[in-house]
Amino acid sequence: MPILHLYVPIDTPPPGLLEKLCAGTIRILRLPPNHCWAMWHEIAPHNFFRPGWSYGSEANGPIVILYCKNTYEADGIEELILYLRDTLSSELLCDPTDVYVAVQRVRPGETLVRGDIWRLRENA
């Protein structure tokens, strides 16, 4: 289950943005419904230094950390990164070059999912 963490010096996301990001993630990675979460993390004015950021401006390019299983195909992850860039730059009205996305892949045996340790199984 992919989890998106968005770090931005804005108190709340535009309406519907988190749902849109999850829907796109589910579509691109071909996941069942509700298998993506997104969290918006407001960064207070005194808690960041990033040239070009101004607290409260939607033009701030977000920092996005995507946690996902290491079994997703590289092509799908690349498509997802570009989708996140394009969607966030469009919705936040920021320059696409200001959107930062990093992927952190999790491995079998190191992740608790739906109450159980996720293990890689053949044909699963």
TASUL-V364873 format. One record per pair of residues at least 24 apart in sequence whose ideal C-beta (glycine too) atoms are under 10 Angstrom apart, sorted by sequence separation. I is the first residue (numbers start at 1). GAP is how many residues later the second one is. D is the distance in Angstrom with one decimal. If there is no record, write none. Layout:
I&GAP&D, I&GAP&D
This chain:
1&24&9.8, 2&24&8.4, 41&24&9.5, 61&24&9.1, 64&24&7.2, 77&24&10.0, 1&25&9.9, 13&25&8.5, 78&25&9.5, 2&26&9.6, 13&26&10.0, 38&26&9.4, 39&26&9.7, 62&26&5.7, 77&26&5.9, 2&27&6.7, 13&27&4.7, 61&27&7.6, 62&27&9.4, 1&28&10.0, 12&28&6.9, 38&28&9.7, 61&28&7.3, 77&28&8.4, 2&29&7.6, 11&29&8.9, 13&29&9.4, 62&29&9.9, 74&29&10.0, 1&30&7.6, 10&30&8.3, 12&30&7.5, 36&30&9.8, 37&30&9.3, 59&30&9.8, 62&30&6.8, 1&31&9.4, 11&31&5.0, 61&31&7.4, 72&31&9.1, 4&32&7.2, 5&32&9.3, 6&32&6.9, 7&32&9.5, 8&32&7.0, 9&32&10.0, 10&32&6.5, 11&32&9.9, 36&32&9.1, 60&32&7.1, 62&32&7.7, 1&33&8.8, 2&33&7.5, 3&33&7.5, 4&33&7.0, 5&33&7.9, 6&33&7.0, 7&33&8.6, 8&33&7.3, 9&33&7.2, 10&33&8.5, 11&33&9.3, 58&33&8.4, 59&33&6.9, 60&33&9.9, 61&33&4.5, 70&33&9.8, 72&33&7.9, 1&34&4.9, 2&34&4.9, 3&34&4.8, 4&34&4.2, 5&34&5.2, 6&34&5.3, 7&34&4.8, 8&34&6.9, 9&34&4.7, 58&34&4.9, 59&34&5.7, 60&34&6.2, 61&34&6.4, 70&34&9.7, 71&34&8.6, 1&35&6.6, 2&35&7.7, 3&35&7.5, 4&35&7.0, 5&35&8.5, 6&35&6.5, 7&35&8.5, 8&35&6.6, 9&35&7.6, 57&35&9.1, 58&35&5.6, 59&35&4.9, 61&35&8.0, 63&35&9.8, 64&35&7.1, 65&35&9.2, 66&35&6.5, 67&35&10.0, 68&35&6.6, 70&35&3.9, 71&35&9.7, 1&36&7.0, 2&36&9.0, 3&36&7.2, 4&36&9.2, 5&36&6.2, 6&36&9.7, 7&36&5.7, 9&36&6.8, 57&36&9.2, 58&36&7.2, 59&36&7.8, 61&36&7.5, 62&36&8.3, 63&36&8.5, 64&36&6.7, 65&36&8.0, 66&36&7.2, 67&36&8.1, 68&36&7.7, 69&36&6.9, 70&36&6.5, 71&36&9.3, 31&37&9.9, 57&37&8.7, 61&37&2.5, 62&37&6.2, 63&37&4.8, 64&37&4.5, 65&37&5.5, 66&37&4.9, 67&37&5.0, 68&37&6.2, 69&37&5.9, 70&37&5.4, 71&37&8.1, 9&38&8.4, 60&38&7.3, 61&38&4.6, 62&38&7.3, 63&38&8.2, 64&38&7.3, 65&38&8.1, 66&38&6.9, 67&38&7.9, 68&38&7.0, 69&38&8.2, 70&38&7.8, 9&39&6.0, 29&39&7.8, 59&39&8.0, 60&39&9.8, 61&39&6.7, 62&39&8.7, 63&39&8.0, 64&39&9.3, 65&39&6.2, 66&39&9.1, 67&39&6.1, 69&39&8.0, 8&40&9.6, 29&40&9.4, 70&40&9.7, 7&41&8.4, 9&41&8.2, 25&41&8.2, 31&41&9.3, 70&41&9.7, 30&42&9.5, 52&42&9.4, 69&42&7.5, 7&43&9.7, 10&43&9.9, 21&43&8.9, 25&43&8.7, 29&43&5.7, 30&43&9.7, 52&43&8.9, 9&44&5.5, 11&44&9.1, 14&44&7.3, 28&44&9.4, 29&44&8.5, 67&44&8.8, 69&44&8.7, 8&45&8.7, 9&45&7.4, 10&45&7.8, 11&45&7.6, 13&45&9.5, 21&45&9.9, 53&45&8.9, 9&46&4.5, 10&46&6.2, 30&46&7.8, 52&46&6.8, 8&47&9.8, 9&47&7.0, 10&47&7.4, 28&47&9.8, 29&47&5.3, 71&47&9.7, 9&48&7.7, 10&48&6.3, 28&48&5.8, 29&48&8.1, 50&48&9.3, 8&49&9.7, 10&49&9.8, 13&49&9.3, 28&49&8.8, 69&49&7.2, 71&49&6.8, 8&50&8.8, 10&50&6.5, 28&50&9.8, 29&50&8.8, 50&50&9.3, 70&50&8.8, 9&51&5.6, 25&51&9.8, 28&51&5.3, 29&51&6.6, 69&51&8.8, 8&52&5.8, 10&52&8.5, 27&52&9.9, 28&52&4.9, 7&53&9.8, 8&53&8.5, 9&53&9.2, 27&53&9.6, 28&53&9.8, 71&53&9.4, 8&54&4.4, 28&54&9.5, 7&55&6.4, 8&55&7.5, 24&55&9.7, 25&55&6.1, 28&55&6.0, 6&56&4.9, 7&56&4.3, 8&56&9.2, 24&56&7.6, 27&56&8.7, 28&56&9.7, 5&57&9.7, 6&57&7.4, 7&57&7.6, 5&58&8.5, 6&58&5.4, 7&58&7.5, 25&58&7.8, 5&59&6.9, 6&59&8.3, 21&59&9.7, 24&59&5.1, 25&59&8.2, 4&60&6.3, 5&60&4.5, 6&60&9.8, 24&60&7.8, 4&61&7.7, 5&61&7.7, 3&62&8.7, 4&62&5.6, 5&62&7.5, 21&62&8.4, 24&62&9.5, 3&63&7.4, 4&63&8.1, 21&63&6.7, 24&63&6.3, 2&64&6.1, 3&64&4.5, 4&64&9.2, 2&65&6.8, 3&65&7.5, 1&66&8.8, 2&66&4.2, 21&66&6.3, 1&67&7.9, 2&67&8.0, 20&67&6.5, 21&67&7.8, 1&68&7.8, 20&68&9.9, 2&70&8.0, 17&70&8.0, 20&70&10.0, 21&70&8.8, 17&71&8.0, 20&71&7.4, 17&74&5.2, 2&75&9.5, 13&75&9.8, 16&75&8.7, 17&75&8.1, 4&76&9.6, 15&76&9.8, 14&77&5.4, 2&78&8.0, 6&78&9.1, 13&78&8.2, 14&78&7.2, 35&78&9.8, 13&79&8.6, 14&79&9.5, 4&80&7.6, 8&80&9.2, 6&82&7.8, 10&82&8.0, 8&84&7.8, 6&86&9.7, 8&86&9.5, 6&93&9.9, 7&93&9.0, 6&95&9.8, 4&97&9.3, 5&97&9.9, 5&99&9.4, 2&101&9.3, 3&101&9.4, 3&103&9.4, 2&104&10.0, 1&105&9.8, 1&110&9.0, 1&112&6.2, 1&113&8.3, 1&117&9.1
